[in-house]
């Protein structure tokens, strides 16, 4: 791989979607202004294909409109305040819609954005223990401004080019395993054990839950349709699985896994109980917009502790998104040999702006979702799919009850299918060279095992730098990779560092 750190954007990125004859290479003529703007024909797609992909991505991600409010409203801050569930739901849809539209129109790639699960959990569980919610969202905004600057100045692109090709392929494979694992867990196919191994098959080693069986049936249906090359395979599977779920719930009355009284029901649905909603329309409440404090946390917990929180947010946001975009671009077939893709810098800037907007709306940092791979598997190749997804997210603000129809078990089936498709990138890794195999392996397995894309990237970067240098192949390690690896080492040791800083301050 080239070691250059020069900045490249659209003008000098090679174009892949051309038609080659014996003597000439020609580009297909666009059929309309819409086609020309999004380069639909050039990327081998069609408008119906993009619409289907955008719809599938939305349904694969719709759970975030429900899950993000559950996570954020459950966190009580340093002064005893919490966020309102309905208000968080409204701004979650708003932020996801606006940022996904911007990604579609500006970067013109089929990547959808929404509140990142890793960051929102970190905010609700850790950050607000020491600061207020407005102060926590201020830290998210600072993190976003830094990412925008890194993207606009080319620093983020330079780091992207410094990553070896094998690691980029490993990131894609790791993400595939990660989202498949998420699907298995969300569906109840894999569960925690009371003791012994960390995970087990189903409930007590058996697949006895009806919702989990519906997950399996939906997954098999999608797999068969994809194998038979049926257009709209994943969308058909989602619709069919949802209809079956509504009928089954109507007949069996399974209810949720955890009841309102806290009683556990292993046979129930894991998040959304499917059913035809009695109320299809609700007006969004945007009261949380503008409820942030940029500097309050520095006075409350001290500058060093606040900087460490920003550092943690920055690393999680920066590398989760970089890994996701690498994998998605490869999956969509729009990546070049060095894993770059058209309008790379624009995509980086829009993604960074998602953190700024997410902090400003108190919905947490909006980042590129790996669930976009579901729409890409359905055929999405351009920003038109993102425009469709973004519009549906905005529409979902008014139809929150309708969004809840699709059970997580059905959406999880799409994630597993997509994970299987992304595994194909493993063929690009030369496992015969251990200096390549070990870092790639750590990248791949660390993501699902730690439930973090950033952790997998960090493990791979550190391993690549150390193994290749100590094995006498120092020239294979770009100096920027060393800088990032050192940053990840600090990131992984942030707990002891925070404790040390707290002790010094005390």
DALIN-V799984 format. One record per residue. N is the residue number from 1. RES is the residue in one letter. PHI is phi in whole degrees, 0 to 359 (* if undefined). Layout:
# DALIN-V799984
n:res:phi
N:RES:PHI
N:RES:PHI
This chain:
# DALIN-V799984
n:res:phi
1:X:*
2:X:296
3:X:264
4:X:294
5:X:247
6:X:295
7:X:265
8:X:234
9:X:232
10:X:303
11:X:298
12:X:247
13:X:270
14:X:296
15:X:264
16:X:262
17:X:272
18:X:235
19:X:252
20:X:254
21:X:247
22:X:296
23:X:240
24:X:224
25:X:237
26:X:237
27:X:260
28:X:303
29:X:286
30:X:294
31:X:268
32:X:198
33:X:296
34:X:297
35:X:299
36:X:294
37:X:295
38:X:268
39:X:58
40:X:293
41:X:294
42:X:301
43:X:266
44:X:74
45:X:239
46:X:223
47:X:298
48:X:301
49:X:297
50:X:293
51:X:297
52:X:301
53:X:299
54:X:296
55:X:293
56:X:297
57:X:301
58:X:299
59:X:293
60:X:290
61:X:253
62:X:302
63:X:300
64:X:294
65:X:294
66:X:263
67:X:289
68:X:299
69:X:298
70:X:298
71:X:290
72:X:289
73:X:289
74:X:276
75:X:266
76:X:263
77:X:277
78:X:297
79:X:250
80:X:89
81:X:265
82:X:224
83:X:272
84:X:282
85:X:302
86:X:296
87:X:294
88:X:295
89:X:300
90:X:295
91:X:286
92:X:295
93:X:295
94:X:298
95:X:295
96:X:299
97:X:295
98:X:296
99:X:290
100:X:290
101:X:299
102:X:297
103:X:298
104:X:292
105:X:280
106:X:268
107:X:274
108:X:59
109:X:237
110:X:275
111:X:249
112:X:260
113:X:243
114:X:198
115:X:300
116:X:292
117:X:293
118:X:295
119:X:288
120:X:294
121:X:293
122:X:298
123:X:295
124:X:288
125:X:268
126:X:249
127:X:299
128:X:285
129:X:292
130:X:245
131:X:226
132:X:275
133:X:299
134:X:300
135:X:291
136:X:297
137:X:291
138:X:296
139:X:295
140:X:298
141:X:294
142:X:299
143:X:303
144:X:294
145:X:299
146:X:298
147:X:294
148:X:299
149:X:297
150:X:298
151:X:288
152:X:289
153:X:275
154:X:95
155:X:298
156:X:294
157:X:294
158:X:298
159:X:297
160:X:301
161:X:289
162:X:283
163:X:280
164:X:301
165:X:301
166:X:298
167:X:290
168:X:296
169:X:295
170:X:296
171:X:298
172:X:299
173:X:297
174:X:299
175:X:296
176:X:300
177:X:295
178:X:298
179:X:288
180:X:294
181:X:296
182:X:302
183:X:298
184:X:297
185:X:289
186:X:298
187:X:272
188:X:86
189:X:295
190:X:237
191:X:223
192:X:290
193:X:251
194:X:299
195:X:204
196:X:90
197:X:300
198:X:298
199:X:226
200:X:214
201:X:281
202:X:56
203:X:255
204:X:66
205:X:89
206:X:235
207:X:260
208:X:247
209:X:279
210:X:298
211:X:303
212:X:293
213:X:294
214:X:294
215:X:303
216:X:296
217:X:298
218:X:296
219:X:298
220:X:297
221:X:300
222:X:299
223:X:298
224:X:296
225:X:295
226:X:294
227:X:298
228:X:271
229:X:58
230:X:277
231:X:299
232:X:78
233:X:303
234:X:291
235:X:297
236:X:300
237:X:297
238:X:296
239:X:296
240:X:296
241:X:297
242:X:292
243:X:299
244:X:298
245:X:298
246:X:297
247:X:295
248:X:297
249:X:295
250:X:297
251:X:274
252:X:261
253:X:52
254:X:289
255:X:75
256:X:280
257:X:296
258:X:243
259:X:285
260:X:297
261:X:270
262:X:87
263:X:286
264:X:273
265:X:235
266:X:301
267:X:274
268:X:273
269:X:279
270:X:281
271:X:217
272:X:263
273:X:275
274:X:292
275:X:172
276:X:289
277:X:291
278:X:280
279:X:236
280:X:265
281:X:227
282:X:211
283:X:275
284:X:285
285:X:249
286:X:259
287:X:297
288:X:281
289:X:296
290:X:86
291:X:272
292:X:223
293:X:226
294:X:288
295:X:243
296:X:301
297:X:294
298:X:293
299:X:279
300:X:284
301:X:245
302:X:97
303:X:295
304:X:296
305:X:295
306:X:294
307:X:297
308:X:297
309:X:295
310:X:298
311:X:301
312:X:296
313:X:300
314:X:297
315:X:294
316:X:297
317:X:296
318:X:300
319:X:272
320:X:300
321:X:291
322:X:298
323:X:295
324:X:297
325:X:294
326:X:300
327:X:295
328:X:293
329:X:297
330:X:295
331:X:297
332:X:280
333:X:75
334:X:254
335:X:276
336:X:273
337:X:299
338:X:267
339:X:74
340:X:284
341:X:210
342:X:305
343:X:58
344:X:302
345:X:295
346:X:299
347:X:296
348:X:297
349:X:292
350:X:298
351:X:298
352:X:295
353:X:296
354:X:298
355:X:289
356:X:296
357:X:293
358:X:298
359:X:292
360:X:291
361:X:257
362:X:63
363:X:257
364:X:80
365:X:299
366:X:270
367:X:225
368:X:295
369:X:263
370:X:294
371:X:297
372:X:302
373:X:299
374:X:297
375:X:291
376:X:295
377:X:297
378:X:278
379:X:125
380:X:297
381:X:226
382:X:227
383:X:292
384:X:298
385:X:298
386:X:294
387:X:298
388:X:297
389:X:299
390:X:299
391:X:296
392:X:293
393:X:296
394:X:295
395:X:294
396:X:295
397:X:299
398:X:265
399:X:236
400:X:304
401:X:299
402:X:288
403:X:300
404:X:282
405:X:293
406:X:288
407:X:288
408:X:298
409:X:298
410:X:286
411:X:298
412:X:296
413:X:299
414:X:296
415:X:295
416:X:295
417:X:300
418:X:294
419:X:302
420:X:297
421:X:294
422:X:286
423:X:298
424:X:300
425:X:291
426:X:295
427:X:293
428:X:274
429:X:257
430:X:274
431:X:282
432:X:285
433:X:259
434:X:293
435:X:294
436:X:264
437:X:297
438:X:295
439:X:299
440:X:295
441:X:299
442:X:297
443:X:299
444:X:293
445:X:279
446:X:291
447:X:301
448:X:290
449:X:286
450:X:250
451:X:59
452:X:205
453:X:293
454:X:300
455:X:299
456:X:296
457:X:297
458:X:298
459:X:299
460:X:293
461:X:297
462:X:298
463:X:296
464:X:298
465:X:297
466:X:290
467:X:296
468:X:291
469:X:291
470:X:289
471:X:269
472:X:85
473:X:243
474:X:300
475:X:291
476:X:280
477:X:253
478:X:295
479:X:298
480:X:293
481:X:295
482:X:296
483:X:298
484:X:293
485:X:300
486:X:296
487:X:297
488:X:294
489:X:300
490:X:293
491:X:300
492:X:293
493:X:259
494:X:295
495:X:299
496:X:300
497:X:295
498:X:298
499:X:295
500:X:296
501:X:294
502:X:296
503:X:293
504:X:293
505:X:294
506:X:288
